[in-house]
């Protein structure tokens, strides 16, 4: 009986130790979840970098970014924010894929009435320093006063000759009446155009385009469409197409969005601020 009690007690101690260890590991994993996540992503992305250097020959042209490249486009770019951390712009500017390079970048500047991206100034200056066409964008909040949102953006962004037009990022659905929603967006666009002297670009997805912007008031604007498919946006007139959120490029260990311009390099340069 004594031996049984000792064995039972030993098992209880062992199980107690196992439970404490599991709880400790779980706790440490939660506390250090962000470093663990970043490290795992870094290892994963490095795998793709090595794979790109010697991939199966038949896959190289179509998977040079770790994602499938769309056909029949020659001008590629990206868009970035604080989520990419501190980008190594020297590496990004030298990066090549399928004999192409990053020709342009849209950089998040502001959101809503007061929020400003902490990495904007750094990214804005570095893109210019490394001769990458740059443009700034504002994330639109439908229920925040449009003029106040644009004051936030214009306070943060000073455009120069050769910069791409400013972008209004419109991707939030709202319970507001469509007329009210459109009015707020139009007011933002007009303030951008008055301030910078160039007609801005609207970033949105196809659902919101059909719901709000396939309208006579927006016929004169350029559109940058998010469509995470292998085929281009299903609309007559678009200028930029965001085809993935998960590209792997040199200069950052975070995934980045990739875009194509619907035209030539010369046509892209014609869009810039004069």
C-alpha angles and dihedrals in degrees: 000000000000090000091051090050091049091049091048091049091048091052091049091052092048092050091047090053091048092050092048091049092049092048091047092050091047091049094048091046090054094045093048097033094120097052089044091050093048092047092049091049091048091053091046093049092046088055089058091048091055090043091053091057093060110011125151103291094234092056100045099088095047101040104036092127096043086263133075114275119223116244129247099022126115106179115072132177143162140221125223144184139168088296089078091059119214104347119213096226094185089061093042092051091052094045115117131187126180087348090303134108141201103281100175142014133199112209126202111238109165147356131204120331103324114004117111126183110248092214097048100096092047094047093042094054095042094051088054092046092054095045097246114147106250137199132176127224139199123211107228123223109199096208096048119090107267097219091052090050091052092048087058091050098044091047089056103038127063110180124207136199109287096030121128117250117277117264131223108209106211113177107128121101117217144194088231117115111267092243091054092046092051092046092056092048093047092050090054091049093049092050091050092050094047092048099045104025095234132095109254130231125243117222114200143126128261095258093056091041091058093043101045115005107042084092136113093250092065102043093105096053129094117237132217106196128201109215116156094201137104091248129066125260114292099237136093101243125037132138105190131030124197103206103173144017094200110063120142115219136162117265098046136054092207125085114261135203116248128208140182128213116228096230146025130308089254091055090049092053090050088063094061127105112277 
